[in-house]
Amino acid sequence: MQQQKLPELPYDYAALEPVISAKIMELHYLKHHQTYVTKLNEALEKAAEADKKGDLEALIALQPAIRFNGGGHINHSIFWGNLAPEGKGGAPAGELARAIDAQFGSLQQMSDRLSAQAVGIQGSGWAWLGYDKVSKRLALATCANQDPLEPTTGLVPLLGIDVWEHAYYLQYMNVRPDYVKAIWRLVNWDNVAQRLTAAQK
């Protein structure tokens, strides 16, 4: 497998202020996300060597590191695209808006439910709006740690809220509900809609 790389941010570190500070963005992107990528590549390289040697036990032992760091890379790559400077992310429209209204009653009701799930996660994890290809419906879900949504639940990720403390602690301290409430001001609904269209194909 080819080396994984840190994706380019579609905005600068200060673009999401005042909701997310430039300092948080810089640390989150350059330190946390980069560490997931680095450790994932190390684990993948070891897995390739073990595969060549036919070392099944080594391959099995490497799976937790691949899942954790690979999940961190996948989740954050989605997260950066899910965000946009305040006022630049559009609004739910078309198929996305219809699906949200049909299944949750309104955007507000959906965001309230997803926010409650995000705030309620014990420890670290992610809250997601996803798409179920089987039922062809939207669904809400949470994942612990860096578990990626699709391999964990079968849902295609559309919108994720990172509730690891590194995503907000420098600014919001231990008041996770304030961070979760504020992050809705940054949602890039155009990106979410594009992800839904891709998931429906």
C-alpha contacts under 8 A as a table, 3 or more apart, distances in Angstrom:
res1	aa1	res2	aa2	distance
1	M	44	L	7.39
3	Q	41	N	5.98
4	Q	37	V	6.32
4	Q	40	L	7.73
4	Q	41	N	6.38
5	K	37	V	6.46
6	L	33	H	7.32
6	L	34	Q	6.24
6	L	37	V	6.61
6	L	73	H	7.99
7	P	77	S	6.68
9	L	12	D	6.95
9	L	80	W	6.66
9	L	81	G	7.95
10	P	80	W	7.61
10	P	81	G	7.24
11	Y	15	A	6.09
11	Y	84	A	7.68
11	Y	85	P	7.92
12	D	15	A	5.40
13	Y	16	L	7.14
13	Y	21	S	7.65
13	Y	22	A	4.63
13	Y	23	K	7.43
13	Y	25	M	5.46
13	Y	26	E	5.98
14	A	17	E	5.59
14	A	20	I	8.00
14	A	21	S	6.33
14	A	22	A	4.26
14	A	25	M	7.66
15	A	22	A	7.50
15	A	84	A	7.89
15	A	85	P	5.51
16	L	19	V	6.00
16	L	20	I	5.36
16	L	21	S	6.77
16	L	22	A	7.44
16	L	84	A	6.88
16	L	85	P	4.89
16	L	86	E	6.70
16	L	186	L	7.16
17	E	20	I	4.98
17	E	21	S	5.08
17	E	22	A	6.75
17	E	85	P	7.74
18	P	21	S	5.99
19	V	179	Y	7.85
19	V	182	A	6.14
19	V	183	I	6.59
19	V	185	R	7.75
19	V	186	L	7.73
20	I	24	I	6.64
20	I	25	M	6.95
20	I	168	Y	7.45
20	I	171	Q	7.56
20	I	183	I	7.99
21	S	24	I	5.33
21	S	25	M	6.37
21	S	171	Q	7.17
22	A	25	M	5.07
22	A	26	E	6.08
23	K	26	E	5.16
23	K	27	L	6.20
24	I	27	L	5.24
24	I	28	H	5.79
24	I	166	H	7.69
24	I	167	A	6.81
24	I	168	Y	7.01
24	I	170	L	6.78
24	I	171	Q	7.69
25	M	28	H	5.04
25	M	29	Y	5.88
25	M	167	A	7.98
26	E	29	Y	5.37
26	E	30	L	5.71
26	E	31	K	7.60
27	L	30	L	5.43
27	L	31	K	5.11
27	L	32	H	6.66
28	H	31	K	5.78
28	H	32	H	5.04
28	H	33	H	6.29
28	H	166	H	6.66
28	H	167	A	6.45
29	Y	32	H	5.91
29	Y	33	H	5.04
29	Y	34	Q	6.53
30	L	33	H	6.20
30	L	34	Q	5.36
30	L	35	T	7.97
31	K	34	Q	5.38
31	K	35	T	5.94
32	H	35	T	5.18
32	H	36	Y	6.50
33	H	36	Y	5.20
33	H	37	V	6.44
33	H	72	G	6.96
33	H	73	H	6.35
33	H	76	H	6.73
34	Q	37	V	5.09
34	Q	38	T	6.12
35	T	38	T	5.04
35	T	39	K	6.03
36	Y	39	K	5.33
36	Y	40	L	5.89
36	Y	69	N	4.63
36	Y	70	G	6.94
36	Y	72	G	5.84
36	Y	73	H	5.81
37	V	40	L	5.07
37	V	41	N	6.17
37	V	69	N	6.73
37	V	70	G	7.34
37	V	73	H	5.99
38	T	41	N	5.32
38	T	42	E	6.34
39	K	42	E	5.00
39	K	43	A	6.16
39	K	65	A	7.76
39	K	69	N	6.36
40	L	43	A	5.10
40	L	44	L	6.07
40	L	65	A	7.07
40	L	66	I	5.76
40	L	69	N	5.11
40	L	70	G	5.75
41	N	44	L	5.04
41	N	45	E	6.06
42	E	45	E	5.19
42	E	46	K	6.32
43	A	46	K	5.12
43	A	47	A	6.07
43	A	62	L	6.46
43	A	65	A	6.51
43	A	66	I	6.07
44	L	47	A	4.90
44	L	48	A	6.14
44	L	66	I	7.00
45	E	48	A	5.14
45	E	49	E	6.38
46	K	49	E	5.10
46	K	50	A	6.14
46	K	62	L	7.86
47	A	50	A	4.98
47	A	51	D	5.99
47	A	58	A	7.42
47	A	59	L	5.60
47	A	62	L	6.72
48	A	51	D	5.03
48	A	52	K	6.28
49	E	52	K	5.19
49	E	53	K	6.39
50	A	53	K	5.07
50	A	54	G	5.99
50	A	55	D	4.96
50	A	56	L	7.20
50	A	58	A	6.10
50	A	59	L	6.05
51	D	54	G	4.92
51	D	55	D	6.07
51	D	56	L	7.29
51	D	59	L	6.94
52	K	55	D	7.72
55	D	58	A	5.49
55	D	59	L	6.44
56	L	59	L	5.02
56	L	60	I	6.21
57	E	60	I	5.15
57	E	61	A	6.15
58	A	61	A	5.00
58	A	62	L	6.28
59	L	62	L	5.28
59	L	63	Q	6.69
60	I	63	Q	5.45
61	A	64	P	7.01
62	L	65	A	5.55
62	L	66	I	6.34
63	Q	66	I	5.04
63	Q	67	R	5.99
64	P	67	R	5.09
64	P	68	F	6.02
65	A	68	F	5.23
65	A	69	N	5.91
65	A	70	G	7.80
66	I	69	N	5.47
66	I	70	G	5.29
66	I	71	G	7.77
67	R	70	G	5.17
67	R	71	G	5.58
67	R	146	Q	7.89
67	R	147	D	6.89
67	R	148	P	7.97
68	F	71	G	5.18
68	F	72	G	6.14
68	F	145	N	7.70
68	F	146	Q	5.51
68	F	147	D	6.41
69	N	72	G	4.92
69	N	73	H	6.19
69	N	146	Q	7.40
70	G	73	H	5.08
70	G	74	I	6.15
71	G	74	I	5.06
71	G	75	N	5.84
71	G	146	Q	5.09
71	G	147	D	5.35
71	G	148	P	4.75
72	G	75	N	5.25
72	G	76	H	6.02
72	G	146	Q	5.06
72	G	147	D	7.52
72	G	148	P	7.56
73	H	76	H	5.45
73	H	77	S	6.05
74	I	77	S	5.24
74	I	78	I	6.42
74	I	148	P	6.88
75	N	78	I	5.32
75	N	79	F	6.13
75	N	146	Q	7.23
75	N	148	P	6.34
75	N	160	G	7.63
76	H	79	F	4.73
76	H	80	W	6.18
77	S	80	W	5.68
77	S	81	G	6.88
78	I	81	G	5.42
78	I	82	N	6.20
78	I	159	L	7.72
78	I	160	G	7.39
79	F	82	N	4.92
79	F	83	L	6.59
79	F	159	L	7.35
79	F	160	G	5.97
79	F	161	I	7.26
79	F	162	D	7.55
80	W	83	L	5.53
81	G	84	A	7.41
81	G	188	N	7.23
81	G	191	N	6.51
82	N	159	L	6.13
82	N	160	G	7.24
82	N	187	V	5.88
82	N	188	N	5.07
82	N	189	W	7.40
82	N	191	N	5.95
82	N	192	V	6.51
83	L	89	G	7.35
83	L	186	L	5.31
83	L	187	V	4.86
83	L	188	N	4.88
84	A	87	G	7.90
84	A	88	K	5.93
84	A	89	G	5.33
84	A	186	L	5.27
84	A	187	V	6.13
84	A	188	N	5.13
85	P	88	K	5.45
85	P	89	G	6.99
85	P	186	L	5.87
86	E	89	G	7.01
86	E	185	R	5.88
86	E	186	L	5.10
87	G	90	G	7.00
87	G	185	R	7.64
87	G	186	L	7.51
88	K	188	N	7.27
89	G	186	L	6.82
89	G	187	V	5.94
89	G	188	N	3.82
89	G	189	W	5.42
89	G	190	D	6.10
89	G	191	N	7.87
90	G	188	N	6.45
90	G	189	W	5.55
90	G	190	D	5.91
91	A	188	N	7.85
91	A	189	W	5.37
91	A	190	D	7.12
92	P	96	L	5.95
92	P	97	A	4.86
92	P	189	W	5.59
92	P	190	D	7.38
92	P	193	A	7.28
93	A	96	L	5.77
93	A	97	A	4.62
93	A	98	R	7.41
93	A	193	A	7.84
94	G	97	A	5.48
94	G	98	R	6.27
95	E	98	R	5.10
95	E	99	A	6.04
95	E	193	A	7.82
96	L	99	A	5.21
96	L	100	I	6.20
96	L	193	A	5.82
96	L	196	L	7.13
97	A	100	I	5.19
97	A	101	D	6.14
97	A	107	L	7.76
98	R	101	D	5.25
98	R	102	A	5.97
99	A	102	A	5.11
99	A	103	Q	6.03
99	A	137	R	7.50
99	A	138	L	7.06
100	I	103	Q	5.41
100	I	104	F	5.59
100	I	105	G	6.93
100	I	106	S	6.25
100	I	107	L	6.19
100	I	110	M	7.06
100	I	138	L	7.48
101	D	104	F	5.50
101	D	105	G	4.52
101	D	106	S	4.50
101	D	107	L	6.55
102	A	105	G	5.83
102	A	106	S	7.75
103	Q	137	R	7.91
103	Q	138	L	7.34
104	F	107	L	7.30
104	F	109	Q	6.05
104	F	110	M	5.43
105	G	109	Q	6.34
105	G	110	M	7.54
106	S	109	Q	5.23
106	S	110	M	6.36
107	L	110	M	5.13
107	L	111	S	6.06
108	Q	111	S	5.14
108	Q	112	D	5.98
109	Q	112	D	5.08
109	Q	113	R	6.23
110	M	113	R	5.23
110	M	114	L	6.17
111	S	114	L	5.12
111	S	115	S	5.82
111	S	184	W	7.96
112	D	115	S	5.11
112	D	116	A	6.15
113	R	116	A	5.16
113	R	117	Q	6.37
114	L	117	Q	5.09
114	L	118	A	6.15
114	L	127	A	6.71
114	L	128	W	7.21
114	L	129	L	7.44
114	L	140	L	6.61
115	S	118	A	4.98
115	S	119	V	6.10
115	S	127	A	7.90
115	S	177	P	7.92
115	S	180	V	6.22
115	S	181	K	7.11
116	A	119	V	5.21
116	A	120	G	6.03
117	Q	120	G	5.03
117	Q	121	I	6.40
117	Q	127	A	6.48
117	Q	141	A	7.85
117	Q	142	T	7.01
118	A	121	I	5.59
118	A	126	W	6.75
118	A	127	A	5.02
118	A	142	T	7.31
118	A	161	I	7.05
118	A	163	V	6.73
118	A	180	V	7.28
119	V	163	V	7.76
119	V	176	R	6.31
119	V	177	P	5.83
119	V	180	V	7.15
121	I	124	S	6.86
121	I	125	G	6.66
121	I	126	W	7.82
121	I	142	T	7.51
121	I	144	A	7.75
121	I	163	V	7.94
122	Q	125	G	7.92
123	G	144	A	7.98
123	G	145	N	7.89
123	G	164	W	7.61
124	S	144	A	6.26
124	S	145	N	5.14
124	S	163	V	6.04
124	S	164	W	4.63
124	S	165	E	7.13
125	G	142	T	7.24
125	G	143	C	5.61
125	G	144	A	4.31
125	G	145	N	4.27
125	G	146	Q	6.20
125	G	147	D	7.84
125	G	162	D	6.56
125	G	163	V	5.63
125	G	164	W	5.83
126	W	142	T	5.59
126	W	143	C	5.31
126	W	144	A	6.54
126	W	145	N	7.25
126	W	146	Q	7.45
126	W	160	G	6.48
126	W	161	I	5.56
126	W	162	D	4.89
126	W	163	V	5.72
126	W	164	W	7.59
127	A	140	L	7.53
127	A	141	A	5.95
127	A	142	T	4.37
127	A	143	C	6.56
127	A	160	G	5.69
127	A	161	I	5.18
127	A	162	D	6.91
127	A	163	V	7.67
128	W	140	L	5.63
128	W	141	A	5.22
128	W	142	T	5.92
128	W	149	L	7.69
128	W	157	P	6.70
128	W	158	L	7.25
128	W	159	L	5.61
128	W	160	G	4.52
128	W	161	I	6.43
129	L	138	L	6.95
129	L	139	A	5.86
129	L	140	L	4.76
129	L	141	A	6.67
129	L	157	P	6.47
129	L	158	L	5.62
129	L	159	L	5.07
129	L	160	G	6.53
130	G	138	L	5.68
130	G	139	A	5.21
130	G	140	L	6.07
130	G	141	A	7.35
130	G	155	L	5.34
130	G	156	V	5.20
130	G	157	P	4.52
130	G	158	L	5.06
130	G	159	L	6.85
131	Y	136	K	6.89
131	Y	137	R	5.85
131	Y	138	L	4.51
131	Y	139	A	5.93
131	Y	155	L	5.25
131	Y	156	V	4.98
131	Y	157	P	6.62
131	Y	158	L	6.97
131	Y	196	L	7.17
131	Y	199	A	7.11
132	D	135	S	5.65
132	D	136	K	5.33
132	D	137	R	5.41
132	D	138	L	6.11
132	D	139	A	6.79
132	D	154	G	7.06
132	D	155	L	4.99
132	D	156	V	6.54
133	K	136	K	4.82
133	K	137	R	7.21
133	K	155	L	7.30
133	K	156	V	7.64
133	K	199	A	7.35
133	K	200	Q	6.97
136	K	200	Q	7.72
139	A	155	L	7.67
142	T	149	L	7.98
143	C	146	Q	7.25
143	C	147	D	5.78
143	C	148	P	7.21
143	C	149	L	6.63
143	C	152	T	7.70
144	A	147	D	5.93
145	N	164	W	7.82
147	D	152	T	6.65
148	P	151	P	6.11
148	P	152	T	6.10
149	L	152	T	5.19
149	L	153	T	5.74
149	L	154	G	6.99
149	L	155	L	6.27
149	L	156	V	6.93
149	L	157	P	6.20
150	E	153	T	5.43
150	E	154	G	4.47
150	E	155	L	4.80
150	E	156	V	5.24
150	E	157	P	6.63
151	P	154	G	5.74
151	P	155	L	7.97
156	V	199	A	6.58
157	P	160	G	7.16
157	P	195	R	7.79
158	L	192	V	5.37
158	L	193	A	7.91
158	L	195	R	5.64
158	L	196	L	6.36
159	L	192	V	6.11
161	I	180	V	7.66
162	D	167	A	6.52
163	V	167	A	6.47
163	V	168	Y	7.69
163	V	176	R	7.55
164	W	167	A	5.64
164	W	168	Y	7.62
165	E	168	Y	5.58
165	E	169	Y	5.19
165	E	174	N	7.94
166	H	169	Y	5.82
166	H	170	L	7.60
168	Y	171	Q	5.70
168	Y	172	Y	5.66
168	Y	173	M	6.99
168	Y	176	R	7.65
168	Y	179	Y	6.61
169	Y	172	Y	5.16
169	Y	173	M	4.21
169	Y	174	N	6.25
170	L	173	M	5.79
172	Y	175	V	5.65
172	Y	176	R	6.91
172	Y	178	D	6.95
172	Y	179	Y	6.27
173	M	176	R	7.64
175	V	178	D	5.77
175	V	179	Y	7.04
176	R	179	Y	5.22
176	R	180	V	6.22
177	P	180	V	5.09
177	P	181	K	6.02
178	D	181	K	5.17
178	D	182	A	6.14
179	Y	182	A	5.14
179	Y	183	I	6.08
180	V	183	I	5.35
180	V	184	W	7.15
181	K	184	W	6.14
182	A	185	R	5.81
182	A	186	L	7.83
183	I	186	L	5.43
183	I	187	V	6.92
184	W	187	V	5.36
188	N	191	N	5.39
188	N	192	V	6.52
189	W	192	V	4.85
189	W	193	A	6.01
190	D	193	A	5.15
190	D	194	Q	6.25
191	N	194	Q	5.07
191	N	195	R	6.23
192	V	195	R	5.09
192	V	196	L	6.29
193	A	196	L	5.05
193	A	197	T	6.27
194	Q	197	T	5.12
194	Q	198	A	6.27
195	R	198	A	5.14
195	R	199	A	6.11
196	L	199	A	5.01
196	L	200	Q	6.22
197	T	200	Q	5.27
197	T	201	K	6.80
198	A	201	K	5.57
